[in-house]
Amino acid sequence: MTTPMQSLGRAAPAARGHQIAETLSRFRGAAIAAVILVVFGVTSIKNSSFAGSGSIQEILTGSSLFILLAVGETVVIVTRNVDLSVGSTLGLSAFEIGELYVHHPHMSVFVALLVGLGIGAACGAVIGFITTVFRVPSLVVTLAALYIIRGYVNIIGSGVQIEPTSVPHSFVSIGYSSILGIPWLFVIVAGVALIAAYGMRNFRAGRELYAIGSNPDAAQLAGIPVARRVFGAFVISGALAGLAGALFLAEYATVDATGGTGYELIVIASVVIGGVAIFGGSGNVIGALLGAILLQIINQSLVAVSVSPFWDQAIAGALLLTAIAFDRLLGFRASRALRAKEGAAYVG
Amino acid sequence: MERFRLQYPAVVSMTAPKAAARKAGGKSGRAPSAVAAIAVEHAQVSFGAVRALVDGTIALYPGEVHGLVGENGAGKSTLVKILGGVHVPDAGRLLIGGTPTVLRNPSAALDAGIAVIYQEPTLFPDLSVAENVFMGRQPRRAGRRIDRRAMERQVLAVLERLGVRLDPGRLARGLSIADQQIIEIAKALTLDAKVIVMDEPTAALSAAEVSRLFRVVEALRLDGAAILFISHRLDEVFEACQWITVMRDGRWVLTSRSEDLTPDALVRAMVGRELVERESGAAAKLGDPVLQVDRLTSEGTFVDISFEVRAGEIVALAGLVGAGRSEVARAVFGVDRYDAGGVLISGKPLKVGSPRAAMDAGIGFVPEDRRQHGLVMAETIERNIVLASLGRLARHGIVPRRAARAFATDWALRLQIKYGRLSDPVATLSGGNQQKVVLAKWLSRQPKLLIVDEPTRGIDVGTKAEVHRLLVNLAAEGVAVLMISSELPEVLRLADRVLVIREGRLVRELSHDEASEESVIAAAAGVAA
């Protein structure tokens, strides 16, 4: 009989490299939170008015839509797919709800939110269907969807601007009122994020999303309904983008055909900075939420310290590179530990 | 080369496995009325023009371990995938407990109580060990939530049973192949499967792990599981299995009780032909020296290596792995530089450190690691074959498509490469056929000297025999062959002379007759013979 010590000894060298990697990735959320606090602190020193609750509210409100989109995007990216259509879907949803309010001024807030969810879910369903049934890479499908949906919004909305006067007060109040000093917008999206995080961690379907992204072939062999799960991921992402469209209208009270343009890249940046692996399999919604807040706070602190906002994009890019370098380092450690084993196949 | 004949003498050959089962029923303790837990009858599977399985037939009974052997490409893995619900056969049928059934997908197979341990570990590197074991069927608590504690507890219990210490909470990324294999086995155990299919579970395991696995397999068998065990190591098959089925070229060949078979008979049934043996007199009509290596030295790797290889001669460099054999070969071919000494080809000095010069001088080099250095895996079979002959095929710097196709077809035929289309990526071929592509690439240049480093590593017995025959034929045609091999039987059978290298020095030269397992090992390990 081999003693347990022997088999333990065999696993040890691989385990060490991997434990470092795992510890670091657990700390990812904490690291981003720390960076957020540092940015906030430094900015407050430079500009004392930044430290007030006003700017915190502004940051939370400003990041809300991106958080919501980032939650959906995380669900998709974790499965080794990507959704580039979220900005367009948001625009479509916001514009359609605005149009509905123009014709039905007394539509209830609840119905408006439901319409947003429905429009988004429908877009996501079409994308998910094409991706899974025809096996087209989601990058291509959602890129096409980005243009098609935006094109459609441009056709129906050319020269049209939904005016704040058309949107009822009850709906717009979601965008500016707060509870216990926390904007309602943020309460809603944080709630959605927490539900998503809990679901992805504690339910089989959630874990299966990770399994698919981690090793699609193995997922198939494990009996996971891969197509159904990926389809579901796109429906969720679409639905959340649609909901974000409704909240967009509530926040700005006005929308035209360009609403949400370019959001998709900011969202993907948030997700990756938040520690979600771009090739799927790891990362979580809370990280993505923190990533979105970090990008937002940087944006606002540049304004507060009177640095040209053009720096904003350069800094976002640098952050992205830092995040990826971080992931590479972890991946490198893991694969080196792997290579140390003779005949090891690459399982990344 | 002759196409091998469909002969398998000295083996009990039945027309149907049912007959075998009936005949041996009393002996095995299997009741005559016993119903197979799962059976496949005359299953066919084709992928486009390639028929992966022509007649897949096997019956697994509760309480029995059934071995399945055959060369690579014999159709074993395809048969396994039928059992696992990955492939639905085009013809033939699948019976579970005697009832014809169709397994449409892997989850249908899992639901039917069939667990498959695939050859390539199918893990999720980003998920924990416990999640890998239980993916898709995690234990749940109230509200359909995953019960992590129960999951880890159960995984610990299974790992304990396998005698392995692994933290169920750690990620699968970075696990050794052996540990990955253990997780696959743990998966099957937690399924409480009625049928367990193990496709080469021992390939990556150490001896201690293999014996532990065998104890578990035995326990499962006694619990009444029907087990299919696939392995290239025939001794393991004889040790673990009560029944053995042989497949060849996608067809069922025979099913027999394992004690009615000898290893020799088994190999013959798998290969369908006899093995080649180099006669000791073959080296008599040797030509002039083709390769002369003179006091070759590379700091820290090898020192003062001198030898020659004559036309028509097969010389083997033997020694332990890491003794410097491959390094000498790489230096001769110019892949690595050396510090002192020289290499002469047909009496003319060869430029140092230039594979191009070596190729022009007529050296062909089949490297140790065909995937990394011998082939462009993602490229087509055709491109890989013509790769080293582009210069000769080109007209005004352009290689005419038709000429390349004809050239590749010709060489694929000569080496009997089994392929679907020449335009398929070489990665789709089996290991043995990939090696043949590498050989075709070099032989098509008609080299004076062929250096082969581990020519048969990781390829099946049938292709191995073909490669051996090929090398012998080449020598007969006057090609000088320098072979490096860690497989002693291969060295002893083929080589006219064996040069033993130990710690970077040439310590012993043995003629074909002097060379024996004892003498080579003694020289390689540095002990008196």
Interface residues (C-beta under 8 A of the other chain):
Chain A: M1 T2 P4 Q6 S7 L8 R10 A11 A14 A15 G17 H18 Q19 A21 E22 N202 F203 R204 R207 E208 Y210 A211 G213 S214 N215 D217 A218 A219 Q220 L221 A222 G223 I224 P225 A277 G281 S282 A334 S335 A337 L338 K341 G343 A344 A345 V347 G348
Chain B: G84 V86 N105 P106 S107 A109 L110 D111 V116 Y118 E120 P121 T122 L123 F124 P125 D126 L127 E131 M135 G136 R137 Q138 R140 R144 R145 I146 G163 V164 R165 L166 D167 R170 L171 A172 R173 G174 L175 S176 I177 A178 D179 Q180 A204 A208 E209 R212
